Amino acid sequence: QVQLVESGGDLVQPGGSLRVSCTTSGYIFGSSYMHWVRQAPGKDLEWLSTIEPSGEITYVANSVKGRFTVSRDNAKNTLYLQMSDLKSEDTALYYCCTRAYRYWGQGIQVTVSS
């Protein structure tokens, strides 16, 4: 019933920018906290960002603070992650998920390389 689908992943050069999206269905998106999590090759899952239902309050991990921005469009049931000044260590599979990490998308690959 609940579905989350990430899109927008790509191969990007260091210093470049990219926006990934998460389209959702099957639940009341506008009432749900949402999260971004990533997993780099051979590494554990890393929490990146959280956004409260209205989008007014956001939280970003220190590792990407100042470079990544989370936002949402409740009318479109969509979550976004804007990534700037990308570095090679940002290469990972990026996931969106719902409140309390109950539901996850399939993940989308972001690769940063020259």
Disulfide bonds with the S-S distance in Angstrom:
Cys22-Cys96 1.96
